[in-house]
Amino acid sequence: MINEYIEKVVVYEATGVRQGKDRKQQVDVYFNFIGDCQDHKADIQKIA
């Protein structure tokens, strides 16, 4: 299900030493448009 929300993932080459705290790697996650996720008061009142 979560695959539907992710358009692509870009993983960059790691920089720094081979292992340890100084090693950094950038990962970009591109999400698809999810839409309006907020509940509207009118919709909630209709359900109740």
C-alpha positions in Angstrom: 0.0 0.0 0.0 2.8 2.5 0.8 4.3 1.9 -2.6 1.3 3.8 -4.1 2.4 7.0 -2.2 6.1 6.9 -3.3 7.0 7.9 -6.8 10.7 7.2 -6.6 13.7 6.9 -4.2 17.1 8.3 -5.2 20.1 7.0 -3.2 23.4 8.9 -3.6 26.9 7.6 -3.2 28.2 7.6 0.4 30.9 10.1 1.4 33.4 9.9 4.3 35.3 7.0 5.8 34.3 3.4 5.1 32.5 3.0 8.5 31.6 5.1 11.4 30.0 8.4 12.4 31.7 10.4 9.6 30.0 8.4 6.8 27.1 10.3 5.2 24.7 9.2 2.5 21.8 11.2 1.0 18.5 9.6 0.2 15.7 11.5 -1.5 12.2 10.2 -1.4 9.7 11.6 -3.9 6.0 11.2 -2.9 3.0 11.2 -5.2 0.3 13.7 -4.6 -1.8 12.4 -1.8 -4.6 15.0 -1.8 -6.5 16.6 1.0 -6.0 14.4 4.1 -7.7 16.7 6.6 -11.1 15.8 7.9 -13.8 18.4 7.4 -16.2 19.2 10.3 -19.2 18.8 8.1 -18.1 15.3 7.0 -17.5 14.3 10.6 -20.9 15.5 11.7 -22.7 13.6 9.0 -21.1 10.3 10.1 -22.0 10.9 13.8 
